[in-house]
Amino acid sequence: MKILTATVLFFTIALPATAQVGPAYRSAQGNSYATICTAERGSSLSVRSGPGKNYRVLTKVRDGNTIGFNASQYGQDGFRWLLTSVNGHEGWVRADYVCGAPQ
Protein backbone atom coordinates (compact mmCIF):
# COMPACT_ATOMS: atom_id res chain seq x y z
CA MET A 1 0.00 0.00 0.00
CA LYS A 2 2.88 2.40 0.77
CA ILE A 3 4.41 1.76 -2.66
CA LEU A 4 1.08 2.47 -4.39
CA THR A 5 0.60 5.67 -2.40
CA ALA A 6 4.16 6.81 -3.15
CA THR A 7 3.70 6.04 -6.87
CA VAL A 8 0.44 7.98 -7.06
CA LEU A 9 2.01 10.89 -5.17
CA PHE A 10 5.01 10.88 -7.53
CA PHE A 11 2.83 11.00 -10.65
CA THR A 12 0.60 13.65 -9.10
CA ILE A 13 3.62 15.89 -8.62
CA ALA A 14 5.51 14.91 -11.81
CA LEU A 15 2.70 15.46 -14.33
CA PRO A 16 1.41 18.92 -15.21
CA ALA A 17 -2.02 19.56 -13.69
CA THR A 18 -3.61 20.08 -17.11
CA ALA A 19 -2.53 16.61 -18.24
CA GLN A 20 -4.13 14.69 -15.38
CA VAL A 21 -7.48 12.97 -15.68
CA GLY A 22 -7.57 10.62 -12.71
CA PRO A 23 -5.05 7.75 -12.88
CA ALA A 24 -5.11 7.90 -16.68
CA TYR A 25 -3.86 11.04 -18.39
CA ARG A 26 -4.29 12.74 -21.76
CA SER A 27 -1.38 13.98 -23.83
CA ALA A 28 -1.26 17.21 -25.80
CA GLN A 29 -1.95 15.13 -28.95
CA GLY A 30 -5.26 13.91 -27.50
CA ASN A 31 -4.28 10.31 -26.74
CA SER A 32 -4.94 8.96 -23.27
CA TYR A 33 -2.38 6.87 -21.40
CA ALA A 34 -2.80 4.36 -18.60
CA THR A 35 -0.98 1.38 -17.07
CA ILE A 36 -1.69 -2.32 -17.58
CA CYS A 37 -2.67 -3.73 -14.18
CA THR A 38 -3.46 -7.44 -14.36
CA ALA A 39 -4.12 -9.48 -11.22
CA GLU A 40 -0.69 -11.15 -11.31
CA ARG A 41 2.68 -9.42 -11.41
CA GLY A 42 4.67 -10.38 -14.48
CA SER A 43 1.63 -11.55 -16.42
CA SER A 44 0.50 -10.03 -19.69
CA LEU A 45 -2.67 -8.80 -21.36
CA SER A 46 -3.76 -9.91 -24.82
CA VAL A 47 -4.12 -7.31 -27.56
CA ARG A 48 -6.92 -8.59 -29.82
CA SER A 49 -8.00 -7.84 -33.38
CA GLY A 50 -11.45 -6.71 -32.19
CA PRO A 51 -13.28 -5.69 -29.00
CA GLY A 52 -14.02 -9.12 -27.51
CA LYS A 53 -12.46 -12.41 -26.35
CA ASN A 54 -13.61 -14.11 -29.53
CA TYR A 55 -11.16 -12.07 -31.64
CA ARG A 56 -7.66 -13.39 -32.30
CA VAL A 57 -4.66 -12.35 -30.20
CA LEU A 58 -2.26 -10.09 -32.12
CA THR A 59 0.34 -9.57 -29.39
CA LYS A 60 0.60 -9.23 -25.62
CA VAL A 61 1.57 -6.38 -23.33
CA ARG A 62 3.16 -7.03 -19.93
CA ASP A 63 1.71 -5.96 -16.60
CA GLY A 64 3.03 -2.55 -15.50
CA ASN A 65 3.59 -1.19 -19.02
CA THR A 66 1.92 2.05 -20.05
CA ILE A 67 -0.22 2.08 -23.18
CA GLY A 68 -1.82 4.85 -25.18
CA PHE A 69 -5.40 4.55 -26.33
CA ASN A 70 -7.63 6.77 -28.42
CA ALA A 71 -11.00 5.01 -28.53
CA SER A 72 -13.14 2.72 -26.42
CA GLN A 73 -16.32 0.74 -26.88
CA TYR A 74 -18.32 -2.05 -25.32
CA GLY A 75 -17.93 -5.48 -26.89
CA GLN A 76 -20.67 -8.06 -27.29
CA ASP A 77 -19.27 -9.67 -24.14
CA GLY A 78 -20.42 -6.63 -22.10
CA PHE A 79 -16.89 -5.42 -21.27
CA ARG A 80 -15.42 -2.07 -22.27
CA TRP A 81 -12.46 -2.38 -24.66
CA LEU A 82 -9.76 0.17 -25.53
CA LEU A 83 -8.18 0.63 -28.96
CA THR A 84 -4.40 0.79 -28.62
CA SER A 85 -1.21 0.24 -30.58
CA VAL A 86 1.37 -2.14 -29.08
CA ASN A 87 4.50 -3.59 -30.72
CA GLY A 88 3.36 -2.30 -34.12
CA HIS A 89 -0.08 -3.91 -33.81
CA GLU A 90 -3.26 -1.88 -33.49
CA GLY A 91 -5.74 -3.82 -31.40
CA TRP A 92 -8.08 -3.95 -28.43
CA VAL A 93 -7.47 -4.58 -24.71
CA ARG A 94 -10.06 -5.02 -21.96
CA ALA A 95 -10.42 -1.78 -20.00
CA ASP A 96 -10.82 -3.47 -16.62
CA TYR A 97 -7.16 -4.57 -16.84
CA VAL A 98 -5.98 -1.00 -17.49
CA CYS A 99 -5.66 1.19 -14.37
CA GLY A 100 -7.45 4.49 -14.81
CA ALA A 101 -9.19 3.54 -18.05
CA PRO A 102 -12.88 4.27 -18.62
CA GLN A 103 -15.08 1.39 -17.45
URDASUL-V552667 format. One record per backbone hydrogen bond with DSSP energy under -0.5 kcal/mol. CO is the residue of the C=O (numbers start at 1). NH is the residue of the N-H. E is the energy in kcal/mol with one decimal. If there is no record, write none. Layout:
CO_NH_E / CO_NH_E
//
This chain:
1_5_-2.4 / 2_6_-2.5 / 3_7_-2.6 / 4_8_-2.6 / 5_9_-2.5 / 6_10_-2.5 / 7_11_-2.4 / 8_12_-2.2 / 9_13_-1.9 / 10_14_-3.0 / 11_15_-1.9 / 16_19_-1.7 / 16_20_-0.6 / 17_20_-0.8 / 19_26_-1.6 / 21_24_-0.8 / 22_21_-0.7 / 24_21_-1.5 / 25_33_-3.1 / 27_30_-1.5 / 31_27_-3.2 / 32_69_-2.9 / 33_25_-2.2 / 34_67_-2.9 / 35_99_-2.6 / 36_64_-2.4 / 40_43_-1.6 / 43_63_-3.1 / 45_61_-2.4 / 46_48_-0.6 / 47_58_-3.5 / 47_59_-1.2 / 48_92_-2.9 / 50_52_-2.0 / 52_55_-1.5 / 56_49_-2.2 / 59_47_-3.0 / 61_45_-3.1 / 62_65_-1.8 / 65_36_-3.1 / 67_34_-2.0 / 68_85_-0.6 / 69_32_-2.5 / 71_83_-2.6 / 73_81_-3.2 / 75_78_-1.9 / 79_75_-2.8 / 80_95_-2.9 / 81_73_-2.2 / 82_84_-0.5 / 82_93_-2.1 / 83_70_-1.4 / 83_71_-0.7 / 84_91_-2.6 / 86_89_-2.3 / 89_86_-2.8 / 89_91_-0.5 / 91_84_-3.3 / 92_48_-2.9 / 93_82_-3.0 / 94_97_-1.5 / 95_98_-1.9 / 97_37_-3.0 / 97_99_-0.5 / 98_101_-1.8 / 99_35_-0.9
//
